[in-house]
Amino acid sequence: MSDVDDLLRAVVADGFTVYLCGGADRPEAIVATYAWEQHVDYVVIKDAHDVTAARSRHRGDWDVFTAATVVWSYQGHARWALRAILDLPPPEHPDAPRAEYPAPASLRVDPAHLAEIAVRVPRPGLVARRAMRLRMAAWK
């Protein structure tokens, strides 16, 4: 699992905000979000084999726990889903996904796990790091 641990650290280092659903001590699900100007990239981790990464349009009433539509999603093992979200081109890139479709059910977190949520915000400076890294990589 060390490659998955490394990818989880990369998500945190990329400036994602992390939500530990069910409490910080024994979370039942982990949700990580990264907000662009008009989109949100996010990943929902229920276990190493049940991970869904997605991008949604960011609207005023958008909530990571109730997203109805996505413009991109990937479900699978943590190794591939985390790699996919880390490598997704920035929303303004010509190859970025744009067409909305219904959000997969795998993005939903059991409401019972939402009673207690611990939030870990990124360190200052990390939020801009993801945008810069992806923009540099995407325009090569």
N, C-alpha and C positions, 0 to 999 in steps of 0.2 A: 504493500500500500504506500510505499514511500513516494512513488511517482504521483499518486493522488494527493498525498500530503503536500508535495511540492507545488502541484497545480492549485490547491486550496490557498497556499501561501501566495502564489502568483496573483490570484483573484484579489486577495486582501491588499497586496502591494500595488495592484492596479487601481486602487481607489474605490473599491466597492464598499458600500455600507452593508454590514452583516446583521441579520436578525436571527436570534436563537429562539425558535418557537418551542415553548414548553419549559423555558427557563435556561439559564446559563449553565447550570450544573449537569443537566441531562436533557439536552434538546431533542425533541422528537423530529424536528425538521430544521434545516438551515436554509435561509433565504438570503441571497446577496443581490444588491441592486447597484446600478450605476446609471445616473441620470445625465442624458444629453439634453440639449436645448428642447427638442421636440420628441424625443424617444427615451425609453428606459430599457437598458439591458439588464437581465436578471437570471438567476439560476435558483432552482428549488431542489434541495438535496434531502431525500428521505432515507436513503441508504446508498452504499457504493454502486448498487445496480439499478437504482431508481432515481435518476437525476434528469431534470429537464431544464434546458437553457432556452431563453426566449428574448425577443425584442418586441416591445409594444410602443405604439404612439403614446406620448405623454399628454394627457388631457387634464383639465382642472380637477375632475372627479376621479382620476385614475388611482387605483389602489392595488398594490402588488398582490394582495391576497384575494382579490376579486376580479382580476383582469379578464375581460370578456373576449378580446381579440388580440392577435399578435401579427407581426409582419414577418416573423421568422421564429422557428422553434426547432429544437433538437432534443430527443430523448434517448437515453441509453446509460451506459456505464459512466461513472464519474470521470474516468480518464478521458473519454471522448467528448462528453458534454462540456466539461470544463475547458478543454482545449478549443472546442468550437466557439464558445463565448469569448475566450481570450483572443481568438483570431478573427472574429467577425469584423468586417470593415466598418468604418464609421458611417453613420447614417447619410451623410452628404456625398459619399463616394458613389460613382456611377454603378458599381456592382452591388451596392447595398440593397437588401430586400425592401420592397415597398408595399406590395399587395397585402391587404389585411385579410385574415381568415380567423375562424373561431379558435380561441385558445384551447390547447389540449387539456383534458381533465387532470393530467399529471401535474399541472401547475398549481392546482388547488391544495391548500394545506388544511388538514382536518381542523374545523373550528374549535374543537376541544384543546388544540395545541396553541391557540391564539390567546388564551386567557392570561398567559404569562409570556412576555417577550422581552428578551434582553437585547439591546442594540449596541453594536460596536461601530462607531463612525471612523472613517479613515483619518489617518494623520494628515495634518495640513500639507498641502503640496502634492499629495498622491492623486487627487482627483484630476488635476491637469495632466498628470503623467500618462494616464491611459489614453486620453484624447491625442496627446502629442505622439505617443508611440504608435498608435494605430494609423494616424494620419501620415506619418513618415513612412510606415510600411506599405500602406495602401497606394500611395502615389509614386512608388518606385517603378 
